[in-house]
Amino acid sequence: MTKIPSPARHFDYIDALRGYAILMVIAVHTSQSFPDLPSSIVRVLSQGARGVQLFFVTSALTLSMSWVARNESAANFYTRRFFWIAPMFWIAIVFFLWLNGNAASIYAPDGIGFRHVLMTAMFIHGFWPDTITSVVPGGWSVADEVIFYALFPLIVPSLLKVSWKSLFMIAIAAMIIGPRLSWFFDTFLHFHAGSEGVSGIYFSLWFPRQLPCFLFGVMLFKLSAEGGAIPVQLARYA
């Protein structure tokens, strides 16, 4: 792949995609505050939940732009990602603990304890059902994003080099394996661990279910780098 020039540029379409993603999430959560809305409107607004998946696609696209344009080392990549996400997320942990306390919820039926806070602060809350989104509302998206950050230098450079046939096969495999793994582990916990309520939520949010979105973003970058319509210069906010 041809090396991409490094000067940073600002792309309005990236801002637009992120803006659409935010508006979609706002739409679905706002609609939940109005139980008397017509069912047809509710069905439309409920699809705003897909805004998170749109953000994942956009994130993978811009990360790929940044990686190639900067010719970045793994150490620099991890450092940049840490300071990009950690400070505000830690502030969010403190804020929501102050706001909501440690009471039980559908995401943490036994309440929030030290384990929940520690795992969330360490960005490993995506690896257990009652921690993935219990401390910070919507924190599951950060959990999945951080897992993708951790894997990025290990897998994405190789994905950008493989043939389209191989990349499509990987994406299709991810779309098939993720739901099947979710069903298997959800069924296991349902019958053997007695945590069916939390596990059902967890396996709809965990990283294997969201992996195809990240792969699609990588595919968009590969398309652009090989002559597609999407500019490939570094986005300044990647």
KEKE-3310 file (N, C-alpha, C; in steps of 0.2 Angstrom, whole numbers, plus 5000, padded with zeros to 4 digits):
npx = (5004:5003:5011:5003:5002:5007:5002:4990:4972:4956:4940:4924:4915:4918:4915:4901:4897:4899:4891:4878:4878:4878:4866:4857:4857:4853:4840:4834:4835:4828:4815:4811:4807:4794:4781:4769:4770:4766:4766:4772:4781:4789:4795:4803:4812:4818:4828:4838:4847:4856:4866:4877:4884:4887:4896:4906:4910:4915:4925:4934:4938:4944:4954:4962:4965:4974:4984:4990:4994:5002:5012:5013:5020:5016:5017:5016:5004:4995:4998:4993:4979:4976:4977:4967:4955:4954:4955:4942:4933:4936:4932:4919:4915:4917:4907:4895:4894:4893:4880:4871:4874:4877:4867:4857:4853:4846:4857:4867:4862:4865:4869:4882:4899:4916:4923:4916:4918:4933:4936:4929:4937:4949:4946:4942:4930:4921:4922:4914:4897:4890:4897:4899:4891:4887:4892:4895:4883:4879:4892:4897:4900:4912:4919:4920:4926:4939:4944:4945:4955:4965:4968:4970:4984:4989:4981:4975:4984:4988:4976:4974:4982:4979:4970:4955:4946:4949:4947:4934:4929:4934:4926:4913:4914:4915:4903:4895:4900:4900:4886:4883:4892:4887:4874:4877:4885:4876:4865:4871:4874:4862:4856:4865:4871:4862:4860:4852:4846:4855:4865:4859:4858:4871:4877:4872:4879:4893:4910:4912:4900:4900:4911:4910:4906:4918:4926:4920:4923:4937:4937:4931:4942:4952:4946:4946:4960:4964:4959:4946:4932:4933:4943:4960:4969:4976:4964:4962:4957:4958)
npy = (4994:5011:5024:5035:5053:5063:5076:5084:5084:5090:5083:5085:5075:5065:5072:5073:5060:5056:5065:5061:5049:5052:5059:5049:5041:5050:5051:5038:5037:5048:5045:5035:5041:5045:5037:5036:5038:5035:5018:5017:5027:5025:5013:5017:5027:5019:5013:5021:5016:5010:5020:5019:5008:5014:5023:5015:5010:5022:5025:5014:5017:5030:5027:5018:5027:5036:5027:5023:5035:5041:5032:5024:5018:5004:5007:5021:5022:5016:5025:5037:5033:5030:5043:5049:5044:5040:5050:5058:5047:5042:5053:5052:5040:5044:5054:5048:5038:5047:5052:5042:5032:5017:5008:4993:4988:4984:4981:4978:4967:4965:4976:4989:4987:4987:4979:4981:4995:4995:4987:4994:5006:5001:4998:4985:4981:4976:4962:4955:4951:4959:4970:4977:4988:4995:5004:5016:5023:5017:5013:5001:5003:5010:5000:4990:4998:5000:4987:4985:4995:4989:4977:4983:4987:4974:4966:4974:4981:4969:4965:4975:4972:4960:4950:4956:4945:4937:4946:4949:4936:4935:4945:4940:4928:4933:4939:4928:4920:4928:4930:4917:4912:4921:4916:4903:4905:4913:4904:4894:4901:4904:4892:4886:4896:4904:4918:4924:4936:4947:4941:4940:4953:4956:4948:4954:4965:4963:4963:4953:4953:4965:4966:4965:4978:4986:4979:4983:4996:4996:4990:5000:5010:5003:5001:5015:5018:5011:5017:5021:5032:5039:5051:5048:5054:5059:5061:5074:5072:5059)
npz = (5000:4996:5004:5014:5013:5027:5033:5043:5040:5039:5039:5033:5031:5040:5052:5050:5050:5063:5069:5065:5071:5084:5085:5082:5093:5103:5098:5100:5114:5119:5114:5122:5133:5131:5132:5125:5112:5094:5088:5075:5074:5085:5081:5071:5078:5087:5080:5081:5090:5082:5080:5088:5082:5070:5074:5078:5065:5059:5068:5066:5053:5054:5063:5055:5045:5052:5057:5045:5039:5049:5050:5061:5077:5088:5101:5102:5096:5106:5117:5112:5111:5124:5131:5124:5128:5141:5152:5152:5153:5166:5173:5170:5177:5191:5191:5188:5198:5209:5205:5203:5213:5221:5219:5215:5199:5182:5175:5185:5195:5209:5214:5213:5216:5223:5214:5202:5199:5199:5188:5178:5178:5174:5161:5158:5159:5149:5149:5158:5162:5172:5173:5161:5157:5168:5178:5171:5162:5146:5145:5139:5125:5126:5132:5121:5111:5117:5117:5104:5101:5108:5100:5088:5083:5081:5072:5062:5053:5046:5040:5031:5021:5016:5003:4995:4994:5005:5015:5014:5018:5031:5037:5035:5042:5055:5056:5057:5067:5079:5083:5085:5095:5105:5107:5112:5124:5131:5133:5140:5152:5156:5160:5169:5177:5182:5179:5169:5165:5165:5157:5145:5141:5141:5131:5119:5118:5119:5113:5102:5096:5090:5082:5068:5064:5066:5057:5045:5044:5043:5030:5023:5023:5016:5004:5000:5000:4989:4979:4980:4983:4995:5004:5009:5017:5033:5046:5056:5069:5072)
capx = (5000:5006:5011:4999:5005:5006:4999:4983:4967:4949:4935:4918:4911:4919:4911:4894:4895:4899:4885:4873:4878:4875:4858:4853:4857:4849:4833:4831:4834:4823:4809:4810:4804:4787:4778:4763:4771:4763:4771:4776:4787:4794:4799:4809:4816:4821:4833:4843:4852:4862:4871:4883:4887:4889:4902:4911:4912:4918:4931:4939:4940:4948:4960:4966:4968:4979:4989:4994:4997:5008:5017:5014:5022:5011:5018:5013:4996:4992:4998:4988:4972:4975:4975:4961:4949:4954:4953:4935:4930:4937:4928:4912:4914:4916:4901:4889:4894:4889:4873:4867:4876:4879:4861:4856:4850:4845:4864:4870:4857:4867:4872:4889:4904:4922:4925:4913:4922:4939:4936:4928:4942:4954:4944:4941:4923:4918:4923:4910:4891:4887:4901:4900:4888:4883:4895:4894:4878:4882:4900:4898:4903:4919:4923:4921:4931:4945:4946:4947:4961:4970:4969:4972:4991:4990:4978:4973:4989:4988:4970:4974:4987:4976:4966:4948:4942:4951:4944:4926:4928:4935:4920:4907:4915:4914:4895:4892:4903:4898:4880:4883:4895:4883:4869:4880:4887:4870:4862:4875:4873:4855:4854:4870:4873:4856:4861:4850:4844:4861:4869:4856:4860:4879:4879:4870:4883:4900:4914:4911:4894:4901:4917:4909:4906:4925:4929:4918:4927:4943:4936:4930:4948:4955:4943:4948:4967:4965:4956:4939:4930:4934:4950:4964:4974:4975:4959:4966:4954:4959)
capy = (5000:5017:5028:5041:5059:5064:5082:5083:5087:5090:5080:5086:5069:5062:5075:5072:5053:5056:5069:5057:5043:5055:5061:5043:5038:5054:5050:5032:5038:5053:5042:5031:5046:5047:5030:5036:5039:5030:5013:5017:5032:5021:5008:5021:5030:5013:5011:5026:5013:5008:5025:5016:5004:5019:5026:5010:5010:5028:5024:5010:5021:5035:5024:5016:5033:5038:5022:5023:5042:5042:5026:5024:5012:5002:5011:5028:5022:5015:5031:5042:5031:5031:5050:5051:5041:5038:5056:5059:5041:5042:5058:5050:5036:5048:5058:5043:5036:5052:5054:5036:5028:5010:5004:4988:4990:4978:4979:4975:4966:4965:4983:4991:4986:4989:4976:4985:5001:4994:4984:4999:5011:4998:4997:4978:4980:4972:4955:4952:4953:4964:4976:4980:4995:4996:5010:5022:5021:5016:5011:4996:5006:5011:4994:4987:5002:4999:4981:4986:4998:4984:4973:4986:4986:4967:4963:4978:4981:4963:4965:4980:4969:4954:4951:4957:4939:4935:4951:4947:4929:4936:4949:4935:4923:4937:4940:4922:4917:4932:4928:4910:4912:4924:4911:4897:4907:4915:4898:4891:4905:4904:4885:4884:4901:4908:4925:4925:4943:4951:4938:4942:4960:4956:4945:4958:4971:4962:4964:4948:4955:4972:4966:4966:4985:4988:4977:4986:5003:4994:4989:5007:5013:4999:5004:5022:5018:5007:5021:5023:5039:5042:5053:5044:5058:5058:5065:5077:5070:5052)
capz = (5000:4995:5010:5014:5016:5034:5035:5045:5037:5043:5034:5035:5031:5047:5057:5048:5052:5070:5071:5063:5076:5091:5084:5082:5100:5106:5096:5103:5121:5120:5113:5128:5139:5129:5131:5121:5104:5090:5087:5069:5076:5090:5077:5067:5082:5090:5076:5082:5093:5078:5080:5091:5077:5065:5077:5077:5058:5058:5072:5063:5047:5055:5065:5049:5042:5056:5057:5039:5038:5053:5050:5069:5081:5093:5108:5101:5095:5113:5121:5110:5112:5131:5133:5120:5131:5149:5157:5152:5155:5173:5176:5170:5182:5197:5190:5188:5205:5213:5203:5204:5219:5220:5220:5210:5192:5178:5173:5190:5200:5216:5215:5211:5221:5221:5208:5196:5198:5197:5181:5173:5178:5170:5154:5156:5161:5144:5150:5162:5161:5176:5173:5155:5156:5175:5181:5167:5157:5139:5145:5135:5119:5127:5133:5115:5108:5120:5115:5097:5102:5110:5095:5082:5080:5081:5067:5057:5048:5042:5037:5026:5016:5013:4997:4996:4995:5011:5020:5015:5021:5038:5039:5035:5048:5061:5057:5059:5073:5084:5086:5088:5102:5110:5109:5116:5131:5135:5135:5146:5159:5158:5163:5174:5182:5185:5177:5162:5164:5164:5152:5139:5139:5139:5124:5114:5118:5120:5107:5096:5092:5087:5078:5061:5062:5065:5051:5039:5044:5040:5023:5019:5022:5011:4998:4999:4999:4983:4973:4981:4983:5002:5005:5014:5021:5040:5049:5062:5075:5073)
cpx = (5004:5006:5007:5002:5003:5002:4992:4978:4961:4944:4928:4913:4912:4915:4903:4892:4895:4893:4879:4872:4875:4868:4854:4852:4853:4841:4830:4830:4829:4816:4807:4806:4797:4784:4772:4764:4768:4768:4775:4782:4792:4798:4805:4814:4821:4828:4839:4849:4858:4867:4877:4887:4890:4896:4907:4914:4917:4925:4936:4942:4945:4955:4965:4969:4975:4985:4994:4998:5003:5013:5018:5016:5016:5011:5015:5006:4993:4992:4993:4981:4971:4973:4969:4955:4949:4952:4946:4931:4930:4933:4921:4911:4913:4909:4895:4888:4891:4882:4869:4869:4878:4873:4861:4852:4849:4852:4868:4865:4859:4870:4879:4894:4911:4925:4922:4917:4929:4940:4934:4933:4948:4952:4943:4934:4919:4919:4919:4903:4888:4892:4901:4897:4885:4886:4893:4889:4880:4889:4902:4902:4910:4923:4924:4926:4938:4948:4948:4954:4967:4972:4972:4979:4993:4987:4976:4978:4989:4982:4970:4979:4984:4972:4959:4944:4943:4947:4937:4925:4929:4928:4914:4908:4913:4906:4892:4894:4900:4892:4879:4886:4891:4877:4871:4881:4881:4866:4865:4874:4866:4853:4859:4872:4868:4856:4858:4848:4850:4865:4866:4857:4867:4880:4876:4875:4891:4903:4913:4905:4895:4907:4916:4909:4913:4928:4927:4921:4933:4943:4935:4937:4952:4953:4946:4956:4968:4961:4949:4938:4932:4942:4953:4969:4972:4969:4963:4963:4955:4963)
cpy = (5006:5021:5034:5047:5061:5071:5081:5087:5086:5088:5081:5080:5065:5065:5074:5065:5053:5060:5065:5051:5046:5057:5055:5041:5043:5053:5044:5033:5043:5049:5038:5035:5047:5040:5030:5038:5033:5025:5013:5022:5028:5016:5012:5024:5025:5011:5016:5022:5011:5014:5023:5012:5009:5022:5021:5010:5016:5028:5020:5013:5026:5033:5021:5022:5035:5034:5023:5030:5043:5037:5025:5018:5010:5006:5018:5028:5021:5021:5036:5040:5032:5038:5053:5050:5041:5044:5057:5053:5041:5047:5056:5045:5039:5051:5053:5039:5041:5053:5048:5031:5021:5005:4998:4991:4983:4976:4976:4973:4966:4971:4983:4991:4988:4986:4979:4991:5000:4991:4989:5004:5008:4996:4989:4976:4976:4965:4952:4955:4959:4970:4980:4987:4997:5002:5016:5020:5022:5015:5005:4998:5007:5005:4990:4991:5001:4992:4981:4990:4993:4979:4976:4985:4978:4964:4968:4979:4975:4963:4970:4977:4963:4956:4953:4951:4937:4940:4950:4941:4930:4940:4944:4930:4927:4938:4934:4919:4921:4930:4921:4909:4915:4919:4906:4899:4909:4909:4894:4894:4904:4897:4884:4890:4905:4916:4927:4932:4947:4948:4940:4948:4960:4954:4949:4964:4969:4962:4959:4950:4961:4972:4967:4974:4988:4986:4981:4993:5002:4993:4995:5010:5009:5001:5010:5022:5015:5011:5022:5030:5043:5044:5049:5047:5058:5063:5068:5075:5063:5050)
cpz = (5000:5002:5009:5017:5023:5036:5037:5041:5040:5037:5037:5036:5037:5052:5056:5051:5059:5073:5070:5069:5082:5090:5085:5089:5104:5105:5100:5111:5123:5119:5119:5134:5137:5127:5126:5114:5100:5088:5081:5070:5081:5086:5074:5072:5086:5086:5077:5087:5089:5077:5083:5086:5071:5068:5077:5070:5057:5062:5069:5056:5049:5059:5060:5046:5046:5056:5051:5038:5042:5053:5058:5072:5086:5099:5107:5100:5102:5117:5119:5112:5120:5133:5129:5124:5138:5153:5157:5155:5163:5176:5176:5175:5189:5197:5191:5195:5210:5211:5205:5210:5217:5220:5214:5204:5188:5175:5178:5196:5207:5218:5213:5217:5219:5215:5201:5194:5196:5190:5176:5172:5174:5163:5153:5158:5155:5144:5155:5162:5166:5177:5167:5154:5163:5178:5177:5162:5150:5139:5141:5128:5120:5128:5126:5111:5110:5118:5108:5097:5103:5104:5089:5079:5078:5074:5061:5051:5043:5038:5031:5020:5013:5007:4999:4997:5002:5016:5020:5018:5029:5041:5040:5041:5054:5062:5059:5066:5079:5087:5089:5094:5107:5112:5114:5123:5135:5137:5140:5152:5161:5162:5169:5179:5185:5184:5171:5160:5162:5158:5145:5136:5137:5132:5118:5113:5118:5113:5101:5092:5088:5082:5071:5059:5062:5059:5045:5039:5041:5032:5019:5018:5017:5004:4996:4997:4992:4977:4974:4982:4990:5002:5010:5018:5028:5042:5055:5069:5076:5078)
residu = (MET:THR:LYS:ILE:PRO:SER:PRO:ALA:ARG:HIS:PHE:ASP:TYR:ILE:ASP:ALA:LEU:ARG:GLY:TYR:ALA:ILE:LEU:MET:VAL:ILE:ALA:VAL:HIS:THR:SER:GLN:SER:PHE:PRO:ASP:LEU:PRO:SER:SER:ILE:VAL:ARG:VAL:LEU:SER:GLN:GLY:ALA:ARG:GLY:VAL:GLN:LEU:PHE:PHE:VAL:THR:SER:ALA:LEU:THR:LEU:SER:MET:SER:TRP:VAL:ALA:ARG:ASN:GLU:SER:ALA:ALA:ASN:PHE:TYR:THR:ARG:ARG:PHE:PHE:TRP:ILE:ALA:PRO:MET:PHE:TRP:ILE:ALA:ILE:VAL:PHE:PHE:LEU:TRP:LEU:ASN:GLY:ASN:ALA:ALA:SER:ILE:TYR:ALA:PRO:ASP:GLY:ILE:GLY:PHE:ARG:HIS:VAL:LEU:MET:THR:ALA:MET:PHE:ILE:HIS:GLY:PHE:TRP:PRO:ASP:THR:ILE:THR:SER:VAL:VAL:PRO:GLY:GLY:TRP:SER:VAL:ALA:ASP:GLU:VAL:ILE:PHE:TYR:ALA:LEU:PHE:PRO:LEU:ILE:VAL:PRO:SER:LEU:LEU:LYS:VAL:SER:TRP:LYS:SER:LEU:PHE:MET:ILE:ALA:ILE:ALA:ALA:MET:ILE:ILE:GLY:PRO:ARG:LEU:SER:TRP:PHE:PHE:ASP:THR:PHE:LEU:HIS:PHE:HIS:ALA:GLY:SER:GLU:GLY:VAL:SER:GLY:ILE:TYR:PHE:SER:LEU:TRP:PHE:PRO:ARG:GLN:LEU:PRO:CYS:PHE:LEU:PHE:GLY:VAL:MET:LEU:PHE:LYS:LEU:SER:ALA:GLU:GLY:GLY:ALA:ILE:PRO:VAL:GLN:LEU:ALA:ARG:TYR:ALA)
# end
